[in-house]
Structure formats: structure tokens, C-alpha cells
């Protein structure tokens, strides 16, 4: 945002247009949206109100901060880390550097759990979320049912202490007193049985790592993404061990990679699980597998 004229006046409109064009040149997806989100954060205005204040001149301190954000984003630093938050299932979620950024695809898993609970006669339910990250799955389920006649308790695990701290902050934001947090590699330190197990585990194959976008590969935690050969490491662990943590009529909801359905189905069969369905994501790709134990 350099200009040879020392007395250049930067209005909200000028900065929005300049930033959007700058992001285009640096191959940032959705450049206008990124510009709006950065300015909304720093100016404490909604995206709509930015346009109602189009001609407002930016104070020097605010402009300097916007410049810093623009530079980091143009270097492909994740927008969510810059803002310190993201939106998931209609809820604001804190997200810190070093924690996996929630994706819209995971909302398909939440939808599947919500649909199952709505259609069941369960009024008391214990849910285990493996690899909880920011805690978006329990939060979204809790918020959906909090005003309904349904008593849900959650246990969440994550091997990364940074993720658990981030999740705890989000649980506090939504006044969730029905969550037990365990620092654990999946089921390792769990000692209860559950009606539902949910998980969005790492599922990027080792051989696909180099093909990931820089915004992911250079910034998000590798441990929360990679899952060994063909991306199956954590599905093998979950399916081989989870029977001891499930009630007889329990369900398992797993987010899967778009090309992994057949492999995960074979693992399920090997460990005596029946696949009840595979739900598609917004791009019509396999995304969530629903299972129960075979009798």
C-alpha cells in the first residue's frame, strides 16, 4: 500500500479495492472476501457496515495494522490464524496457530450426528470425539440440542496440548460444562463407553504431502494432517480398538478422504463393523462414513 504522495488519503473504499487487487496478484483465493474480513476485524465493523462507511478515512494506526495483516496474508499465512477465529456451523470458533483449522466438510459429520439423534429415541447420550482440534464437532452438536429435551455429555481427546487448550477456550465461550477433556492419542487414555464416537482424524497420505497448498503445508500442524501410507493409519487404530468403548447399539461417525471410502469399508469389515451409510459433501464427494458394530 505504498504511495509516493505523503498525504495520500486512504478511505475504507480505497483500501478495500487496493487490497483485493493486491491479493489477486498474489494468488490469494477469494481476494475480496479476504480484504473484507481483515478490515472487519481491525475496524470492528461487520462486512456490511464497511460499505456503509465507505468514505471514512482510516486513522494512521488502523491503517498500519491493516498493512501488517495484508502482508502476512499475501505470504499465504492462513486468514483464520490472522483473525484468530473462523465460523463453523454458524458459530464463531477461536482458532490459534498450531491448531488444525476447521473445514466446511466437517459440517457434514455434524449433520449426520444431528440427524441420527433427532430420529432416535435417545434422551441421554454420551459422545466421544477423537482428535477434537478446536472442538467444533461437540460445540455444534451441543448448540443444536441445548434447548431441546436431550441430555448430552461429551468426552474429547487430542494428542496435541495446544489443541486441547484451544478447544477448552471454545467450550468456555459457549458455557459448556458437559465436556471432559483428555490429552490422549485417540483412545489410549479413555476409560468409559459411549453411545456415539465421532472423529475427523488426520487422513492425508504421506505420498500426497508435497501436493498440498502452501497455506496448509507451511502453517498447519503436520501431526493433525498426515496419516501414513494411503492416509489410513488412524482409521486402522480407531476401528481396531473402538469396540471396547461402544455400547451395543452405538454409532461411529468418521470423516474420510474423498477417495478413501473403499479402503475404510474394508477396514470396517475386518474389525466387524457394518457400514450404514456414506454421506456426500458439498462437492458430491464421499465424506462421512456411519458405522455400527456387527452383532
C-alpha positions in Angstrom: 0.0 0.0 0.0 2.8 2.3 -0.9 2.2 5.7 -2.5 4.6 8.4 -3.4 2.2 11.1 -2.2 2.9 11.5 1.6 -0.5 13.0 2.1 -2.5 10.2 0.4 -5.9 9.8 2.0 -6.9 6.2 2.4 -10.6 5.6 2.8 -12.2 2.3 3.6 -13.3 2.1 -0.1 -9.8 2.7 -1.4 -8.2 0.2 1.0 -10.7 -2.5 0.1 -10.2 -2.1 -3.6 -6.4 -1.9 -3.3 -6.2 -4.9 -1.0 -8.5 -7.0 -3.2 -6.4 -6.2 -6.3 -3.1 -6.9 -4.3 -4.4 -10.3 -3.2 -5.4 -11.2 -6.7 -1.8 -10.5 -7.9 -0.5 -12.8 -5.1 -2.9 -15.6 -6.0 -5.0 -15.5 -2.8 -8.3 -17.2 -3.2 -11.4 -15.1 -2.7 -9.4 -11.8 -2.6 -12.4 -9.5 -1.9 -13.6 -11.7 0.9 -10.1 -11.8 2.5 -9.9 -8.0 2.2 -13.3 -7.5 3.8 -12.6 -10.0 6.7 -9.3 -8.3 7.6 -10.8 -4.8 7.6 -13.8 -6.0 9.5 -11.6 -7.5 12.2 -9.4 -4.5 12.6 -12.1 -1.8 12.3 -14.6 -3.8 14.4 -17.2 -3.5 11.7 -19.4 -6.1 10.0 -18.7 -6.7 6.3 -22.0 -4.9 5.5 -21.1 -1.9 7.6 -17.8 -1.5 5.8 -19.8 -0.4 2.8 -21.9 1.9 4.9 -18.7 3.7 6.0 -17.2 3.6 2.5 -15.8 7.1 2.6 -14.5 7.1 6.1 -10.8 8.0 6.3 -8.7 5.4 8.2 -6.6 6.6 11.1 -2.9 6.0 10.8 -2.7 3.3 13.5 -5.5 1.3 12.0 -4.0 1.6 8.5 -0.6 0.4 9.8 -2.2 -2.6 11.4 -4.2 -3.4 8.2 -0.9 -3.2 6.2 0.7 -5.8 8.5 -2.2 -8.2 8.1 -2.2 -7.7 4.3 1.5 -8.5 4.0 1.1 -11.7 6.1 -1.9 -12.9 4.1 -0.2 -12.2 0.8 2.5 -14.5 2.0 -0.2 -17.2 2.3 -0.5 -17.1 6.0 -3.9 -18.6 6.9 -6.7 -16.0 7.2 -8.1 -17.9 10.2 -4.9 -17.6 12.1 -4.7 -13.9 11.3 -8.2 -13.3 12.6 -7.9 -15.7 15.5 -11.3 -17.2 14.6 -13.4 -18.8 12.0 -17.0 -19.7 11.5 -18.3 -23.3 11.7 -21.9 -24.5 11.6 -23.0 -20.9 12.2 -20.8 -20.4 15.3 -17.7 -18.3 15.9 -14.8 -20.5 16.8 -11.5 -19.4 18.2 -8.5 -20.9 16.3 -4.9 -20.5 17.3 -1.7 -21.0 15.3 -0.6 -24.6 15.7 -4.2 -26.0 15.7 -5.9 -27.5 12.7 -8.3 -25.0 11.0 -11.9 -26.4 10.8 -13.2 -27.1 7.3 -16.8 -26.9 6.0 -16.6 -30.6 5.1 -16.7 -31.5 8.7 -20.2 -29.9 9.0 -21.4 -32.9 7.0 -20.4 -35.1 10.0 -22.2 -32.8 12.4 -25.3 -33.0 10.2 -25.1 -36.8 10.2 -25.0 -36.9 14.1 -27.8 -34.4 14.4 -30.0 -36.4 12.0 -29.3 -39.6 13.8 -30.1 -38.2 17.3 -33.3 -36.4 16.0 -34.5 -39.7 14.6 -33.6 -41.8 17.6 -35.3 -42.0 20.9 -32.2 -41.2 22.9 -32.6 -38.5 25.5 -29.4 -39.2 27.4 -26.3 -39.6 25.2 -22.5 -39.8 25.8 -20.4 -38.8 22.9 -16.7 -39.3 22.4 -14.9 -37.0 19.9 -11.4 -38.3 19.0 -8.9 -35.7 17.9 -11.2 -32.8 18.7 -8.9 -30.0 17.5 -10.8 -26.7 18.1 -13.8 -28.7 19.5 -16.1 -27.8 16.6 -17.9 -31.1 16.5 -19.1 -31.2 20.2 -19.8 -27.5 20.1 -22.1 -27.7 17.1 -24.0 -30.7 18.4 -24.3 -29.1 21.8 -25.6 -25.9 20.4 -28.2 -27.7 18.2 -29.6 -29.6 21.2 -29.1 -27.2 24.1 -32.7 -26.0 24.1 -34.2 -29.5 23.5 -35.1 -32.3 25.8 -31.8 -34.1 25.3 -29.0 -34.5 27.9 -25.7 -34.9 26.0 -22.3 -35.3 27.6 -19.0 -35.2 25.7 -15.6 -36.6 26.2 -12.9 -35.2 23.9 -9.4 -36.3 23.2 -6.4 -34.8 21.4 -2.7 -35.7 21.4 -1.8 -32.0 21.0 -1.9 -30.0 24.2 -2.3 -26.8 22.1 -5.5 -28.2 20.5 -7.0 -29.1 23.9 -6.2 -25.6 25.2 -7.9 -24.1 22.1 -10.9 -26.4 22.5 -11.2 -25.6 26.2 -11.3 -21.9 25.3 -14.1 -22.5 22.8 -16.1 -24.7 25.3 -15.9 -21.9 27.8 -17.1 -19.4 25.2 -20.3 -21.5 24.8 -20.7 -22.2 28.5 -20.2 -26.0 28.0 -20.0 -27.6 31.4 -20.7 -31.1 29.9 -17.3 -31.8 28.5 -14.4 -33.9 29.7 -11.0 -33.2 28.1 -8.3 -35.8 27.9 -4.8 -35.4 26.4 -4.6 -38.7 24.7 -3.6 -40.3 21.4 -7.1 -41.3 20.3 -8.5 -43.9 22.7 -5.3 -44.5 24.7 -6.4 -42.9 28.0 -10.2 -43.3 27.6 -11.9 -45.5 30.2 -15.7 -45.3 29.5 -18.2 -46.5 27.0 -20.2 -44.3 24.6 -23.4 -44.1 22.5 -21.5 -42.3 19.7 -17.9 -41.9 18.6 -17.1 -39.1 16.2 -13.8 -38.4 14.6 -12.2 -36.2 11.9 -8.8 -37.8 12.1 -5.7 -37.0 10.1 -6.2 -38.6 6.7 -3.6 -37.1 4.3 -1.5 -39.8 2.8 2.3 -39.3 3.2 2.7 -39.5 -0.5 0.3 -36.6 -1.1 2.1 -34.2 1.3 4.1 -32.3 -1.3 1.0 -31.6 -3.3 -0.8 -29.7 -0.6 -1.2 -25.9 -0.9 1.5 -23.9 0.8 -1.1 -22.2 3.1 -1.7 -25.7 4.6 1.7 -27.3 4.3 3.7 -24.4 5.7 1.4 -23.4 8.6 -1.0 -26.0 9.9 0.3 -28.8 12.2 1.6 -31.7 10.3 0.7 -34.1 13.0 -3.0 -33.1 12.6 -2.9 -33.8 8.9 -0.7 -36.7 8.0 -1.8 -40.3 8.4 0.9 -42.5 6.9 0.7 -44.6 3.7 -2.6 -44.0 1.9 -3.9 -41.9 4.8 -5.3 -44.9 6.7 -3.2 -45.0 9.9 -5.8 -43.5 12.2 -8.8 -45.4 10.7 -6.9 -48.6 11.4 -6.4 -47.6 15.0 -9.9 -46.4 15.6 -11.7 -49.4 14.1 -9.4 -51.9 15.7 -9.8 -50.6 19.2 -13.1 -48.8 19.5 -15.4 -51.8 20.0 -14.4 -51.8 23.7 -15.6 -48.3 24.1 -19.0 -48.6 22.5 -22.4 -49.6 23.8 -24.2 -52.4 21.9 -26.3 -50.1 19.7 -23.7 -47.3 19.4 -22.8 -45.5 16.2 -19.4 -44.3 14.8 -19.2 -41.3 12.5 -15.9 -40.9 10.7 -14.9 -38.1 8.3 -12.9 -39.7 5.4 -10.9 -38.5 2.4 -12.7 -38.3 -0.8 -11.0 -41.4 -2.3 -10.9 -43.5 0.9 -14.3 -45.0 1.2 -13.4 -48.4 -0.2 -10.3 -48.8 1.9 -12.1 -47.7 5.1 -15.0 -50.0 4.3 -12.6 -52.9 4.1 -11.1 -52.0 7.5 -14.6 -51.7 8.9 -15.4 -55.2 7.7 -12.1 -56.6 9.0 -12.9 -55.3 12.5 -16.6 -56.4 12.5 -18.3 -53.0 11.8 -21.2 -52.6 9.4 -21.3 -49.5 7.2 -24.7 -48.0 7.5 -24.1 -45.2 5.0 -21.7 -42.8 3.4 -22.7 -39.1 3.2 -21.5 -36.8 0.5 -20.0 -33.3 1.0 -21.0 -30.1 -0.8 -18.9 -31.2 -3.8 -20.7 -34.6 -4.0 -17.6 -36.4 -2.7 -17.6 -39.2 -0.1 -17.0 -37.5 3.2 -18.6 -39.2 6.2 -19.0 -42.9 7.0 -21.6 -44.1 9.5 -21.0 -47.4 11.2 -22.2 -49.7 13.9 -20.8 -52.9 15.4 -21.9 -56.2 13.8 -23.8 -58.5 16.1 
